[in-house]
Amino acid sequence: MLVPPELFGLVEKDIYRSNTLKPENFPFIKTLNLRTALLLSPEIPTRTVSFFFEESGIKLVHLGIKTWKPDIEWRPVSDELIKEGIEFILNEQNHPTIVICTSGIHETGTLIGCFRKLQKWNFNSILFEYRSFGGSKSRNVNEQFIELFDTDLISLPKNLPTWFTEQQKMM
């Protein structure tokens, strides 16, 4: 039986999002044929999760351990975490990839919201997606971070996915 994580979702082709994985999710996650997993939380993954990634040949990139702390008090995450995370998911060499944080809402939701802003989504649509995953755990401070995030900080990688370059041409 395939059991996706509670807050699993498709962001774009070959980019997924999720809360922390549990052993019952492993068979489902294997079907995605992931190359990488981007962990945004500062917490170290459990041995079970680390072993699953290793055994499955999925490279774990623990971005949250070094760039998680916000640089200004009100900020829920740092600009650096979001910048590096977006650059990571836009590099097609990392695909298929999954973006993970403990809750699947705060760091992941903020990163995806800022990514949607880079894609030039309408802000109401960004908030709708954020709140759809966050529910009652959504935070105004994350929404404010997304609204104020400067997408000019992003350095687009050389290996952009075709769908992204096509979207950019349409804009």
Buried (B, 14 or more C-beta within 10 A) or exposed (E): EEBBBEBBBEBBEBBBBBBBBEEEBBEBBBEBEBBBBBBBBBEEBEEEBEEBBEEBEBEBBBBBEEBBEBEEEEBBBBBBBBBBBBBBBBBBEBBBBBBBBBBBBBBBBBBBBBBBBBBEBEEEEBBEBBBEBBEEBBBEBBBEBBEEBEBEBBEBBEEBBEEBEEBEEEE
